[in-house]
Amino acid sequence: MISTRTKAKVIKEVQVHDKDTGSADVQVAVISKRIEELTSHLKGHPKDNHSRRGLIGMVSKRRKLLSYLMTNSPKRHGSLVKKLGLKK
C-alpha cells in the first residue's frame, strides 16, 4: 500500500494537466510505485504467494497501459518511460 502523500507526489510528477488524476500516464506511474513497494515486500517474504499473484496482475496492467500509450501517443510514452526509469 502506498501512502496518500506518496501517491499525490507521484501524480503531481507525471500529470498531463492540473486536474489530471486518471490518465494512462498517471495510472502507469502509480502502478509502478506500487510494484516497487510490493517487490521490496516480496524480497523479505518470499513465500507470500497471494501478494506475488497481485504483483503479476499489476505488471500485466502496466504493460497494457504502456502498450496503449505507445499506440496512441508515442512521445508521451517515451517521456514517461524515461521519467520512471522503465526499460522497453
C-alpha contacts under 8 A as a table, 3 or more apart, distances in Angstrom:
res1	aa1	res2	aa2	distance
1	M	34	R	6.78
1	M	37	E	7.63
2	I	6	T	6.35
2	I	7	K	6.48
2	I	33	K	7.62
2	I	34	R	6.37
2	I	37	E	7.58
3	S	6	T	5.24
3	S	7	K	6.20
4	T	7	K	5.10
4	T	8	A	6.09
5	R	8	A	5.11
5	R	9	K	6.13
6	T	9	K	5.09
6	T	10	V	6.21
7	K	10	V	5.14
7	K	11	I	6.15
7	K	30	V	6.54
8	A	11	I	5.08
8	A	12	K	6.10
9	K	12	K	5.16
9	K	13	E	6.36
10	V	13	E	5.27
10	V	14	V	6.74
10	V	26	V	7.82
10	V	29	A	6.59
10	V	30	V	6.55
10	V	33	K	7.95
11	I	14	V	5.58
11	I	15	Q	5.68
11	I	21	T	6.73
11	I	26	V	5.69
11	I	29	A	7.25
11	I	30	V	7.14
12	K	15	Q	5.58
14	V	25	D	6.54
14	V	26	V	6.01
14	V	29	A	7.26
14	V	80	L	7.57
15	Q	18	D	7.02
15	Q	20	D	5.52
15	Q	21	T	6.96
15	Q	23	S	7.67
15	Q	25	D	6.95
15	Q	26	V	5.93
16	V	20	D	6.16
16	V	23	S	7.77
16	V	25	D	7.77
17	H	20	D	5.34
20	D	23	S	6.49
20	D	26	V	7.77
21	T	26	V	6.33
21	T	27	Q	7.99
22	G	25	D	7.96
22	G	26	V	5.99
22	G	27	Q	6.17
23	S	26	V	5.36
23	S	27	Q	6.25
24	A	27	Q	5.02
24	A	28	V	6.06
24	A	65	L	6.15
24	A	66	L	7.79
24	A	69	L	7.04
25	D	28	V	5.31
25	D	29	A	6.31
25	D	69	L	7.93
25	D	76	R	7.85
25	D	77	H	7.94
25	D	80	L	6.84
26	V	29	A	5.11
26	V	30	V	6.18
27	Q	30	V	5.26
27	Q	31	I	6.06
27	Q	62	R	7.95
27	Q	65	L	7.92
28	V	31	I	5.16
28	V	32	S	5.96
28	V	62	R	5.61
28	V	65	L	6.68
28	V	66	L	7.23
29	A	32	S	5.06
29	A	33	K	6.31
29	A	84	L	7.06
30	V	33	K	5.18
30	V	34	R	6.31
31	I	34	R	5.02
31	I	35	I	6.06
31	I	58	M	6.60
31	I	62	R	6.60
32	S	35	I	4.97
32	S	36	E	6.24
32	S	62	R	7.43
32	S	84	L	7.87
33	K	36	E	5.13
33	K	37	E	6.41
34	R	37	E	5.22
34	R	38	L	6.08
35	I	38	L	5.13
35	I	39	T	5.94
35	I	55	L	6.41
35	I	58	M	6.96
35	I	59	V	7.31
36	E	39	T	5.17
36	E	40	S	6.43
37	E	40	S	5.27
37	E	41	H	6.34
38	L	41	H	4.92
38	L	42	L	6.18
38	L	51	S	7.53
38	L	55	L	6.85
39	T	42	L	5.12
39	T	43	K	6.41
39	T	55	L	7.74
40	S	43	K	5.20
40	S	44	G	6.91
41	H	44	G	5.48
41	H	45	H	6.23
42	L	45	H	4.72
42	L	46	P	5.23
42	L	47	K	7.88
42	L	48	D	6.84
42	L	51	S	7.63
42	L	52	R	7.27
43	K	46	P	5.79
45	H	48	D	5.76
46	P	49	N	7.82
48	D	51	S	5.71
48	D	52	R	6.41
49	N	52	R	4.80
49	N	53	R	6.17
50	H	53	R	5.25
50	H	54	G	6.55
51	S	54	G	5.00
51	S	55	L	6.18
52	R	55	L	4.96
52	R	56	I	6.31
53	R	56	I	5.16
53	R	57	G	6.40
54	G	57	G	5.09
54	G	58	M	6.27
55	L	58	M	5.09
55	L	59	V	6.20
56	I	59	V	5.15
56	I	60	S	6.22
57	G	60	S	5.09
57	G	61	K	6.22
58	M	61	K	5.07
58	M	62	R	6.12
59	V	62	R	5.13
59	V	63	R	6.14
60	S	63	R	5.10
60	S	64	K	6.30
61	K	64	K	5.12
61	K	65	L	6.25
62	R	65	L	5.12
62	R	66	L	6.11
63	R	66	L	5.14
63	R	67	S	6.12
64	K	67	S	5.03
64	K	68	Y	6.23
65	L	68	Y	5.01
65	L	69	L	6.25
66	L	69	L	5.00
66	L	70	M	6.07
66	L	77	H	6.82
67	S	70	M	5.04
67	S	71	T	6.27
68	Y	71	T	5.24
68	Y	72	N	6.20
69	L	72	N	5.22
69	L	73	S	5.25
69	L	74	P	6.41
69	L	76	R	7.08
69	L	77	H	5.43
70	M	73	S	5.59
70	M	74	P	4.60
70	M	76	R	7.94
70	M	77	H	5.45
70	M	78	G	7.97
71	T	74	P	6.48
73	S	76	R	5.52
73	S	77	H	6.27
74	P	77	H	4.90
74	P	78	G	6.10
75	K	78	G	5.18
75	K	79	S	6.28
76	R	79	S	5.20
76	R	80	L	5.99
77	H	80	L	5.18
77	H	81	V	6.14
78	G	81	V	5.24
78	G	82	K	6.34
79	S	82	K	5.14
79	S	83	K	6.15
80	L	83	K	5.02
80	L	84	L	6.10
81	V	84	L	5.34
81	V	85	G	5.79
81	V	86	L	5.08
81	V	87	K	6.99
81	V	88	K	7.74
82	K	85	G	5.07
82	K	86	L	6.62
